[in-house]
Amino acid sequence: MKIIVDAMGGDNAPGAIVRGALEANRAHGVDIILVGRAAEVLRAVESCGEKTLPAGVEIRDASEVVEISDDPATAFKMKKDSSLTVGLNLLKNGEGDAFVSAGSTGALLAGATLLVKRIRGIRRAAMGPVIPTAGGRAILCDCGANAECTAEYLLQFAYLGSCYARRVLGVERPRVALLNIGAEEAKGDALRHEAYALLKEAGDAGRIHFTGNIEADGAMLGGADVIVADGYSGNIMLKSVEGTAKFLLQELKGMFLSGTRTKLAAALVKGDMAKMKKLLDPGQVGGTPFLGISKPVVKAHGSSDARAVTNAILRAGEYAESGFIADIERDIDLMRVGRNAEKN
């Protein structure tokens, strides 16, 4: 498995990116292509205690960097020798199995869409982060790539999320639910009504396991394995989950350190608290795949540390090996509105 890594993308590049990539290579045997300004990347390698590049690690020079201030829609075109553009072209040309970047989300999505291309028949690629729930995990699709959606997009997001849950998360029969302001069928706006009808039709035909509408609290309590949303609503839900997790951990830490008795209590539950912190830590997941792109592209969090980068690389490898993209290519006719698709 060879993963292409944007060494210059993210708040902590190139140091944390390189350190995380080297750890993925050392501990997990992943071959790595580090893309970026060669001299800076090599210095970052040396700062990790490596006098020479380890076996299975190579550097591809890219003289430019896509900055957060650049226009996401055109940055990859204007900076053709950026680490992001060079890395995506390497993936397009088959020189690696997946691409990971902690850089600009918008530029990465635009570049992936126009260089690597969407799977033929997929209307829009979607971001599919895995979030913790009371039932274990769920995939939220979409969480920000498409602020404005049609009902057909949401139908395709349901298929993409369901396939990912089966192939990558190991859920045999994923429960698919539509994020809405109420569980009743009549709830929501025109988009939700139209999407509900398409999802119910697909569910009745046995192509997905559609369970109906779901509110955000029900989703967090484990009511679905795939949460279907437009990017606007999905992003609000995701940021709310992340913010609530940080708030709760801060409050718990303050409570346990407030006095002698609570410090003793903290010592007793230290192991359980560590498990909870791990569950709520975005860096543990590592990265979010762009579902619907013809080759694996994974977005790591902009503030990723080395551990998060390692995990993003591992997730990218799992995604590349899962067979997800081949499944979507095979079943694309099931995801098109107006087609008389038969159940496989």
Summary of the structure (lengths in Angstrom):
residues: 344
radius of gyration: 20.8
end to end distance: 30.9
largest distance: 68.1
contacts: 1247
relative contact order: 0.16
helix: 47%
strand: 17%
